[in-house]
C-alpha cells in the first residue's frame, strides 16, 4: 500500500514545470483521471509501483493531444481531384490571401456604405456571378442540397414536381432526391422508366396540380446502352408552353469546356444558360472549384421569392464563404484559371505529369519506384465513368503495407492491380519535395 500513499495530489501537477502556461482547469481534469486510473491499477495489483515523472509526462501528453488539430493536411495521391472524403476543391493560397483582409476584419457584410444602413449579404457575390453567368440574378446558400430544398419548398409546396425516374439520384451520405422533395413539402410525380424517359412522359404527367418540371443531373452515375433522356431545352419549352416553372439541378457546374472528349452529355454552364432556364442550381465546391456552397441562378423575380422564404435564414452562408467565393468568381472573370486548383489539376497534360513523376523518381532512387501510365476519375459526384489519363509512381513493395505506411505519413495513394500508386494528377508541385522525403523514409533509400 506504500505506493498508494505516494500518489501525488492533483494540485501538485500544477506546480510542475511541464505545465507552465497551461490551462489549469484542463490539467487538473486530466490529472484526476490519470491518477485515479493509477490508483485502481495499484489496488487491483496490476502494477506494484509507478514513476511520478513518467505520470507527469503522460498527463502532459494527454493535455497536448487536446490541442492537436483533428483536421490535418493530406497529400492526395489517389488521382481523384474532387475527393469527397478529402474536402473536394482546394482553395489557392493567393485567393485566401486576397480574402483575408475581409475575413480578419469587420466588413460591410450587411451594411450599405452608400446609404449608411442595413444591406444585403448576397449582393457581394451577385454582381460578379451575374456577370460571369449572364443571368438576371443569383442566390447563394450553404450547399446544393439546400438549394434544391429551398427551390422546391418555395415554388412547389403541396404541389407536384415532375421528374424522370432515371434522375431520382442519391448523393453522398444517403441523401436522396425523393426524400429531399418530401421534406420540402413538394409532391413527386415520377415519369418514364429507369433507362428511358421521353418528352411525352412529361407531357402526359402535367395536371392542374403541377408546379414544376425538374431535371436532375445524373452526377454520380450514368445509364448506358438502351437509354434515352429528355434534353433540357425540350423540357424548358414544354414548361413554358404549360406556364410551369422549369428547374435544372446540375449538382455540379463548370465554366470552361473540359479539355477531353467526354461525349455530348456534359455541357458548360454557358451552354446550359443559352436555354434561358427559370432556375438552375449547382455546387460551389465541385467543378466550379471554390468553397462549399449552393449557387442558384435564374430569373430575378424567382430569386426574389426565394429570398423571402423564411427558411433562407437557416441556409445562409457566412462572411468566410462569401469572401472566398467572391475571389473565385473574380478569378474566373480575370481568366486566372491557375487560381482555381480544381481546373489547374484537371488541365495538366500527361507529358507534364510524367516530367514531375520522373523528377521525384530520380530524387528517391531508380530502384524504389517506376513510372506507370494509368487512368483516373474526377470524383465528387461528377463526370461518372469518365476516365482521365494520368501518370503515377508505382512504389515497389507489398501494396497493403505501403498503403498503411504512407497513410500514417498523411499521404493517401491507391492500390491498382496489387500495386501501390502515387498519382500525379492530384499531387501539388509544392509537396513534391516532402513526398520524396517520405518515399525515401518508407522504402529505406
Secondary structure, DSSP 8 states (H G I E B T S, - for coil): -HHHHT---HHHHHTSGGGTTS-HHHHHHHHHHHHHHHHHHHHTTS-S---HHHHHHHHHHHHHHHTS-SS---EE-SS-TT-GGGTSS---HHHHHHHHHHHTS---TTEETTTTEE--TTHHHHHHHHHHHT-SEEEEESSHHHHHHHHHHHH-TTSEEEEEGGG--EEGGGEEHHHHHHHHT-EEEEES-SSB--HHHHHHH--TTEEEEEEE--TT----SS-B---HHHHHHHHHHTT-EEEEEEES--SS--SS---SS---HHHHHTT--SEEEEESSSTT-SSS-EEEEE-HHHHHHHHH-TTHHHH---HHHHHHHHHHHHHHHTT-GGG-HHHHHHT--HHHHHHHHHHHHHHH-TTTEEEEEEEEEEETTEEEEEEEEEEEEEE-S-HHHHHHHHHHTTEE-EEETTEEEEETTS--GGGHHHHHHHHHHHHT-
